Amino acid sequence: MDDKPGWETVTALITVKAYPVIGRKTGESVCVAGVRLDRPEREFVRLFPVPFRELATENQFKKYAFVQVRAQKGMTSDRRPESLRPDLSSLRVGEVVPTARRWHDRWDLLDPLAGATTACRLAAAAKVSGQDAPSLGLVKPREILDVTVADNPDYKKATGLGDMPEADLFGNVLTPLEATPFIAKYRYYCEDCTGNPHHQSIIDWEAGQLGRRLLREHRTAEQARAAIRTRFLDEMASPTKDTHFYLGNQHQYPGSFMVLGVFWPPAGSRPLPGLF
């Protein structure tokens, strides 16, 4: 892939797809993050904006898929070191890394970053350096206390965010975007916590879609809230899992971190040093 001036070719493993948002400048977009594989050492990368639902079907990548795309530093208002603006016309999508062999193939790619920082360290660095501080991390909670699930006051069935464009740039009409019906948050202590626990919103695409699907299946709001809590606490964060959180922030509010996704391999599956 030949790079244009000011651009670079990024090869990455996609680990995060956040629930879509609508921006006045970017339209409907998804924040995508992953791990760069084209550098001497593993490092995080954020690709934004990605109008995911407008991508060709073969380019609608899954989490833990390999991708290659041309990208450059994007908005001047976003100085976060990991942020790049992708040229989606250059996007190439590869295979998905499986969970077979007790997730060893995924561990092989993520091990250097897993637990390398904490939620407290990310927040402290952002307080000092703002957007120039690290804005992505794969954090190992010391103790997961709960998942709280509340109704989203902005949710409106079928017209969720109101200002959705009627068609994409190619004239294709998209189903109106619904806001997620519920807001789920993790309460947990990270390894550096000495005071109150973190209480951070889960903005993973799966969390938003799960709430919508449950309501379509005619579950009550109470049943849907309980099912979301079961999924993200009893399944993803059970004692049988080695749960980590992908954390990230918004460039407008660098000190406020959210849970972008969950890495939840079996407990005890992390290979010992030197086994790869």
Stockholm file with secondary structure:
# STOCKHOLM 1.0

chainA/1-276         MDDKPGWETVTALITVKAYPVIGRKTGESVCVAGVRLDRPEREFVRLFPVPFRELATENQFKKYAFVQVRAQKGMTSDRRPESLRPDLSSLRVGEVVPTARRWHDRWDLLDPLAGATTACRLAAAAKVSGQDAPSLGLVKPREILDVTVADNPDYKKATGLGDMPEADLFGNVLTPLEATPFIAKYRYYCEDCTGNPHHQSIIDWEAGQLGRRLLREHRTAEQARAAIRTRFLDEMASPTKDTHFYLGNQHQYPGSFMVLGVFWPPAGSRPLPGLF
#=GR chainA/1-276 SS CCCCTTCEEEEEEEEEEBCCEEETTTEEEEEEEEEESSSSSCEEEEEEEECGGGSCGGGCCCTTEEEEEEEECCCTTCCCTTEEEEEEEEEEEEEECCCTTTTHHHHHHHTTTBTSSCHHHHHHHHHHHGGGSCCEEEECEEEEEEEEEEECTTCCTTCTTSCCCSBCTTSCBCCCCCCCSEEEEEEEEETTCCSSCEEEEBCBHHHHHHHHHHHHTTCCHHHHHHHHHIIIIIITTSTTBCCEEEEEEETTEEEEEEEEEEECCBTTCSCCTTCC
#=GC SS_cons         CCCCTTCEEEEEEEEEEBCCEEETTTEEEEEEEEEESSSSSCEEEEEEEECGGGSCGGGCCCTTEEEEEEEECCCTTCCCTTEEEEEEEEEEEEEECCCTTTTHHHHHHHTTTBTSSCHHHHHHHHHHHGGGSCCEEEECEEEEEEEEEEECTTCCTTCTTSCCCSBCTTSCBCCCCCCCSEEEEEEEEETTCCSSCEEEEBCBHHHHHHHHHHHHTTCCHHHHHHHHHIIIIIITTSTTBCCEEEEEEETTEEEEEEEEEEECCBTTCSCCTTCC
//
